[in-house]
């Protein structure tokens, strides 16, 4: 599978301009035979909205439908992951759309929200982490801050994701995500991980770029710099389906999923993170 990560600099609130640029990038990636083209978090809308009122005033209610219409006519045989801030009535969601030539394939709304930018005014997504079957393999999706939660990536891996796409807006100060955290999530779950970040400046916030594709061993397969570019990588997703590491058969083996002990992890489901009796013990 050839993936393309479109590290672009969207313009806040300039939806038509952003969508035109997105369509052009898709066409360029298709010329390189890309099977999937991923765009950053809020690539269609921008991110640094100042208030809930401004966000609701600027966002058209049919923006997602418009994006699906344009992208589906542009993508040919490719799939597209597109981030946007989405309005539904009086609610605001931080959303990723998976789009094909036939239209909308799936939608995921960010559930874990930092107190930052438009996420201060966003309704948490109600659905569990998303895994989608495609002709190329099983794709998992998480959005930006959700990379900080090992449970999200682990659930995606347990649901069979071969590759996890982290659709993100890393600003200055978030360098650890590119340097450490992404590599850890790929390694601990033995999945490919592709982080598609934005670049440029928006309302005084500098975004760092550094989009990257990581192997199930946590190795960097491809990485971008700080500016606009399309990052390409060829990945063999079947390599993510082996969850055991056999260094020396019968002598040195690590069975990362088989040796999980879920009955010991019930503290993970406690909302305050403290040890309590499991439901079975109450």
C-alpha positions as CSV (number, residue, x, y, z in Angstrom):
1,X,0.0,0.0,0.0
2,X,1.3,3.4,-0.9
3,X,0.2,6.2,1.4
4,X,0.6,9.9,1.0
5,X,0.6,12.3,3.9
6,X,-0.3,15.8,2.8
7,X,1.5,18.2,5.2
8,X,-0.3,21.4,4.2
9,X,-0.9,24.9,5.7
10,X,-4.7,25.4,5.7
11,X,-6.2,28.9,6.0
12,X,-8.5,29.5,8.9
13,X,-12.1,29.8,7.7
14,X,-11.2,29.9,4.0
15,X,-13.1,26.7,3.1
16,X,-13.3,27.1,-0.6
17,X,-9.6,27.9,-0.9
18,X,-8.7,25.0,1.3
19,X,-10.9,22.6,-0.6
20,X,-9.5,23.7,-3.9
21,X,-5.9,23.1,-2.6
22,X,-7.0,19.7,-1.1
23,X,-8.4,18.6,-4.5
24,X,-5.1,19.6,-6.2
25,X,-3.0,17.7,-3.7
26,X,-5.2,14.6,-4.2
27,X,-4.6,14.8,-8.0
28,X,-0.8,15.1,-7.4
29,X,-0.8,12.1,-5.0
30,X,-2.8,10.1,-7.5
31,X,-0.1,10.7,-10.1
32,X,2.3,8.9,-7.7
33,X,-0.1,5.9,-7.5
34,X,-1.1,6.6,-3.9
35,X,-3.8,4.2,-2.5
36,X,-4.6,6.6,0.4
37,X,-4.1,10.3,0.9
38,X,-4.3,11.7,4.4
39,X,-4.7,15.3,5.4
40,X,-4.1,16.9,8.8
41,X,-6.6,17.6,11.6
42,X,-8.9,20.5,10.6
43,X,-7.3,20.7,7.2
44,X,-10.5,22.0,5.6
45,X,-11.3,24.6,8.2
46,X,-8.3,25.6,10.3
47,X,-8.1,25.1,14.0
48,X,-7.5,28.3,16.1
49,X,-11.1,29.5,16.5
50,X,-11.3,32.0,19.3
51,X,-14.8,31.2,20.7
52,X,-17.8,28.9,20.3
53,X,-19.8,31.8,18.9
54,X,-17.1,32.5,16.2
55,X,-17.0,28.8,15.3
56,X,-20.7,28.5,14.9
57,X,-20.9,31.7,12.9
58,X,-18.2,30.7,10.5
59,X,-19.0,27.0,10.0
60,X,-21.6,26.2,7.3
61,X,-23.8,23.2,8.3
62,X,-23.2,21.5,5.0
63,X,-19.4,21.8,4.9
64,X,-18.8,18.1,5.3
65,X,-21.3,17.3,2.5
66,X,-19.5,19.8,0.3
67,X,-16.2,18.2,1.1
68,X,-17.4,14.7,0.3
69,X,-18.8,15.8,-3.0
70,X,-15.6,17.5,-4.2
71,X,-13.2,14.9,-2.8
72,X,-15.2,11.9,-4.2
73,X,-15.0,13.4,-7.7
74,X,-11.3,14.0,-7.3
75,X,-9.9,10.8,-5.7
76,X,-10.4,8.1,-8.4
77,X,-9.3,4.8,-6.9
78,X,-7.7,6.4,-3.9
79,X,-9.1,6.7,-0.4
80,X,-8.9,10.1,1.4
81,X,-8.7,10.9,5.1
82,X,-9.8,14.5,5.6
83,X,-9.9,16.4,8.9
84,X,-12.3,19.3,9.5
85,X,-14.2,21.1,12.2
86,X,-17.8,20.0,11.6
87,X,-21.1,21.7,12.7
88,X,-24.2,19.7,13.3
89,X,-27.0,21.9,14.6
90,X,-25.6,23.7,17.6
91,X,-22.9,21.1,18.2
92,X,-19.3,21.3,17.0
93,X,-17.2,18.2,16.3
94,X,-13.5,17.6,15.5
95,X,-14.0,15.1,12.7
96,X,-12.1,12.9,10.2
97,X,-13.9,11.7,7.1
98,X,-12.9,8.7,5.1
99,X,-13.9,9.3,1.5
100,X,-13.9,7.2,-1.7
101,X,-15.1,7.8,-5.2
102,X,-18.5,6.5,-4.1
103,X,-18.8,9.0,-1.3
104,X,-18.5,8.9,2.5
105,X,-17.1,5.6,3.8
106,X,-16.8,6.4,7.5
107,X,-16.7,9.3,10.0
108,X,-14.8,9.5,13.2
109,X,-15.2,12.3,15.8
110,X,-12.5,13.1,18.3
111,X,-13.4,11.9,21.8
112,X,-10.4,13.0,23.8
113,X,-10.1,16.8,23.9
114,X,-7.3,19.1,25.1
115,X,-8.2,22.6,26.3
116,X,-6.7,24.2,23.3
117,X,-7.9,26.0,20.1
118,X,-11.3,25.0,18.9
119,X,-11.2,21.8,21.0
120,X,-12.3,24.0,23.9
121,X,-15.7,24.2,22.3
122,X,-16.0,20.8,20.7
123,X,-18.5,18.1,21.8
124,X,-16.6,14.8,22.4
125,X,-17.3,12.1,19.9
126,X,-19.5,9.4,21.3
127,X,-18.2,6.5,19.2
128,X,-15.4,4.0,20.1
129,X,-12.1,4.2,18.1
130,X,-12.7,3.6,14.4
131,X,-11.3,0.7,12.4
132,X,-12.3,0.3,8.7
133,X,-11.8,-2.6,6.3
134,X,-10.4,-1.5,2.9
135,X,-9.1,-3.3,-0.1
136,X,-5.5,-2.6,1.2
137,X,-5.9,-3.6,4.8
138,X,-7.6,-2.5,8.1
139,X,-7.2,1.2,8.9
140,X,-7.5,2.8,12.4
141,X,-8.0,6.5,13.0
142,X,-7.2,8.7,16.0
143,X,-7.0,12.5,16.2
144,X,-4.0,14.4,17.6
145,X,-4.2,14.5,21.4
146,X,-5.6,10.9,21.4
147,X,-2.1,9.7,20.6
148,X,-1.3,10.5,24.3
149,X,-3.7,7.8,25.4
150,X,-2.2,4.3,25.0
151,X,-5.7,2.8,25.4
152,X,-6.9,4.3,22.1
153,X,-4.1,2.9,20.0
154,X,-4.4,-0.4,21.9
155,X,-8.1,-0.7,21.2
156,X,-7.5,0.0,17.5
157,X,-4.8,-2.7,17.4
158,X,-7.1,-5.2,19.2
159,X,-9.8,-4.5,16.7
160,X,-7.3,-5.5,14.0
161,X,-5.9,-2.2,12.6
162,X,-2.9,-2.8,10.5
163,X,-2.0,0.9,10.3
164,X,-3.2,3.7,12.6
165,X,-3.5,7.2,11.1
166,X,-2.9,10.0,13.5
167,X,-4.5,13.0,12.0
168,X,-3.0,15.9,13.9
169,X,-2.1,19.5,14.5
170,X,1.1,19.4,16.5
171,X,2.1,23.0,17.5
172,X,5.5,24.0,18.9
173,X,5.9,22.3,22.3
174,X,4.5,19.0,21.0
175,X,7.8,17.7,19.6
176,X,7.7,14.7,21.9
177,X,4.8,13.3,19.9
178,X,7.0,13.1,16.8
179,X,10.2,12.1,18.7
180,X,8.9,9.5,21.2
181,X,5.2,8.9,21.5
182,X,4.4,7.8,18.0
183,X,7.3,5.4,17.9
184,X,6.2,3.9,21.2
185,X,2.6,3.4,20.0
186,X,3.8,1.7,16.8
187,X,6.2,-0.6,18.7
188,X,4.0,-1.6,21.6
189,X,1.1,-2.5,19.3
190,X,3.2,-3.7,16.4
191,X,1.3,-1.7,13.9
192,X,2.3,0.9,11.2
193,X,1.6,4.4,12.4
194,X,1.3,7.4,10.1
195,X,1.1,10.9,11.6
196,X,-0.1,13.6,9.3
197,X,0.6,17.0,10.7
198,X,0.0,20.5,9.4
199,X,2.6,23.3,9.0
200,X,2.6,27.1,9.0
201,X,1.3,29.7,11.4
202,X,-2.3,30.4,12.5
203,X,-3.2,33.2,14.8
204,X,0.2,33.2,16.5
205,X,0.4,29.4,16.7
206,X,3.4,27.8,14.9
207,X,2.8,24.2,13.7
208,X,5.9,22.0,13.5
209,X,5.2,19.7,10.5
210,X,7.3,16.5,11.0
211,X,4.7,14.1,9.6
212,X,6.0,10.6,9.6
213,X,5.4,6.9,8.8
214,X,6.6,4.4,11.4
215,X,7.0,0.6,11.1
216,X,5.7,-2.0,13.6
217,X,9.2,-2.0,15.1
218,X,9.0,1.8,15.7
219,X,11.4,2.6,13.0
220,X,11.0,5.8,10.9
221,X,10.2,4.8,7.3
222,X,9.6,8.3,6.0
223,X,9.6,11.8,7.6
224,X,8.8,15.3,6.5
225,X,10.4,18.6,7.4
226,X,8.7,21.7,8.8
227,X,7.1,23.0,5.6
228,X,4.5,22.0,3.0
229,X,5.2,18.7,1.3
230,X,3.6,15.4,0.4
231,X,5.3,12.5,2.2
232,X,5.1,9.1,0.5
233,X,5.7,5.7,1.9
234,X,5.2,2.1,0.7
235,X,4.1,-0.2,3.5
236,X,3.4,-4.0,3.6
237,X,0.5,-4.1,6.0
238,X,0.8,-7.9,6.5
239,X,3.8,-7.2,8.6
240,X,1.6,-5.7,11.3
241,X,-0.4,-8.9,11.8
242,X,2.3,-10.8,13.6
243,X,2.1,-9.8,17.3
244,X,4.9,-12.1,18.5
245,X,8.6,-11.4,18.4
246,X,10.7,-14.6,18.0
247,X,14.4,-13.8,18.5
248,X,15.4,-17.4,19.1
249,X,12.7,-20.1,18.9
250,X,12.1,-21.8,22.2
251,X,14.7,-19.6,23.9
252,X,13.8,-15.9,23.4
253,X,10.2,-15.2,22.4
254,X,7.8,-12.3,23.2
255,X,4.1,-12.8,22.6
256,X,2.9,-9.3,23.0
257,X,-0.8,-9.9,22.6
258,X,-1.1,-13.5,23.6
259,X,0.4,-12.7,27.0
260,X,-1.9,-9.9,27.8
261,X,-3.8,-10.3,31.2
262,X,-7.0,-8.3,30.9
263,X,-8.3,-9.6,34.2
264,X,-5.4,-7.6,35.9
265,X,-6.2,-4.3,34.1
266,X,-9.7,-3.4,35.5
267,X,-8.3,-0.2,37.0
268,X,-8.1,1.1,33.4
269,X,-11.9,1.3,33.4
270,X,-12.2,3.3,36.6
271,X,-12.9,6.9,35.7
272,X,-10.6,8.3,38.5
273,X,-7.8,5.8,37.7
274,X,-7.8,4.4,41.2
275,X,-7.7,0.8,42.2
276,X,-11.2,-0.5,43.1
277,X,-12.9,-3.8,43.1
278,X,-13.7,-5.1,39.7
279,X,-17.5,-5.4,38.8
280,X,-17.2,-9.2,39.3
281,X,-15.9,-8.7,42.9
282,X,-18.7,-6.2,43.9
